[in-house]
Amino acid sequence: MKKVISTKNAPAAIGPYSQAILSNNTLYCSGQIAINPATEYLVIENITAETTQVMQNILAVLKAADMDFSNVVKCSIFMKDMNDYASINEVYAEFFGENPPAREAVQVSALPKNVNVEISVIAVK
């Protein structure tokens, strides 16, 4: 069984996809970029602020499914510049406890709306 998860506390999808899909006890979250859902503006003044907004958007989607970061088992990080890796990691680490999820972090040539970082997660109840 598949259930669409949607919240106004995270940016609306900017294409033909859902914010997340819950299938059985597994939540598949679409990639989040640094759109502030209250203003609909990008938060891109620096990579720290941008990554923080991305993580807050992910948390909003997780909460809409009655989950939080402790439920996350896998993350995918896409960044435009590998030189931002340390700063992204620093912010990312603040959102996870002692046992962070599995993940990959890759540099890509471009991201939606020309942002610098996009992160998607998979979480399990």
C-alpha positions as CSV (number, residue, x, y, z in Angstrom):
1,M,0.0,0.0,0.0
2,K,1.2,3.5,-0.9
3,K,0.3,6.7,0.8
4,V,1.3,10.2,-0.4
5,I,2.8,12.4,2.4
6,S,2.4,16.1,2.0
7,T,2.9,19.1,4.3
8,K,2.7,22.9,3.9
9,N,5.7,23.1,6.3
10,A,8.0,22.0,3.5
11,P,8.2,23.4,0.0
12,A,5.6,22.2,-2.5
13,A,6.9,19.9,-5.2
14,I,8.2,21.9,-8.2
15,G,7.5,19.0,-10.6
16,P,5.4,15.9,-11.1
17,Y,6.4,14.2,-7.8
18,S,5.3,13.9,-4.2
19,Q,7.1,15.3,-1.2
20,A,7.2,11.7,0.1
21,I,5.6,8.3,-0.3
22,L,4.9,6.0,2.7
23,S,4.9,2.3,1.7
24,N,4.2,-0.1,4.5
25,N,6.6,1.3,7.2
26,T,9.1,2.9,4.9
27,L,9.1,6.6,3.9
28,Y,10.7,7.6,0.7
29,C,11.3,11.4,0.7
30,S,12.0,13.3,-2.4
31,G,15.1,15.5,-2.5
32,Q,14.7,18.8,-0.7
33,I,16.4,22.0,-1.6
34,A,16.6,25.2,0.4
35,I,13.2,26.8,-0.3
36,N,11.8,28.4,2.8
37,P,8.2,27.2,2.7
38,A,6.9,30.3,4.5
39,T,8.3,32.7,1.9
40,E,8.8,30.4,-1.1
41,Y,12.3,32.1,-1.5
42,L,15.6,30.2,-1.7
43,V,17.9,30.4,1.3
44,I,21.2,30.5,-0.5
45,E,23.3,33.2,1.2
46,N,25.9,30.6,2.3
47,I,26.2,26.8,2.3
48,T,25.6,26.6,6.0
49,A,22.2,28.4,5.9
50,E,21.3,26.5,2.7
51,T,22.0,23.1,4.3
52,T,20.2,24.1,7.4
53,Q,17.0,25.0,5.4
54,V,17.3,21.7,3.5
55,M,17.4,19.7,6.8
56,Q,14.5,21.7,8.3
57,N,12.5,20.9,5.1
58,I,13.3,17.2,5.5
59,L,12.3,17.3,9.2
60,A,8.9,18.8,8.2
61,V,8.3,16.0,5.8
62,L,9.4,13.4,8.3
63,K,7.0,14.9,10.9
64,A,4.1,14.8,8.5
65,A,4.6,11.0,8.5
66,D,5.0,10.9,12.3
67,M,8.7,10.4,12.1
68,D,11.9,12.3,12.9
69,F,15.6,12.0,12.1
70,S,16.0,8.9,14.3
71,N,13.9,7.0,11.7
72,V,16.2,7.9,8.8
73,V,18.2,4.9,7.5
74,K,19.6,6.3,4.3
75,C,20.5,9.7,2.9
76,S,21.7,10.9,-0.5
77,I,23.5,14.2,-0.7
78,F,24.0,16.0,-4.0
79,M,26.2,19.0,-4.1
80,K,27.5,21.3,-6.8
81,D,30.9,21.8,-5.3
82,M,32.8,19.2,-3.3
83,N,34.6,22.1,-1.6
84,D,31.3,22.6,0.3
85,Y,31.5,19.0,1.7
86,A,32.9,19.9,5.1
87,S,30.4,22.7,5.7
88,I,27.5,20.5,4.6
89,N,28.7,17.7,6.9
90,E,28.9,20.0,9.9
91,V,25.3,21.1,9.5
92,Y,24.1,17.5,8.6
93,A,25.8,16.1,11.8
94,E,23.8,18.4,14.0
95,F,20.5,16.7,12.9
96,F,21.6,13.2,13.6
97,G,22.5,11.5,16.9
98,E,25.3,9.1,17.7
99,N,24.3,6.6,15.0
100,P,23.8,8.4,11.8
101,P,22.2,6.7,8.7
102,A,24.0,5.2,5.8
103,R,24.6,7.7,2.9
104,E,26.4,8.8,-0.1
105,A,27.5,12.3,-1.0
106,V,28.3,13.1,-4.6
107,Q,29.2,16.2,-6.7
108,V,26.9,16.9,-9.6
109,S,27.1,19.5,-12.4
110,A,23.7,21.1,-11.7
111,L,20.7,21.0,-9.3
112,P,17.1,22.3,-9.6
113,K,16.8,26.1,-9.3
114,N,20.7,26.3,-9.4
115,V,21.0,25.5,-5.7
116,N,24.2,24.2,-4.2
117,V,22.8,21.2,-2.2
118,E,19.9,18.7,-2.4
119,I,19.3,15.9,0.1
120,S,16.9,13.0,0.0
121,V,16.2,10.4,2.8
122,I,14.6,7.1,3.4
123,A,13.1,6.5,6.8
124,V,11.6,3.5,8.6
125,K,9.1,3.3,11.5
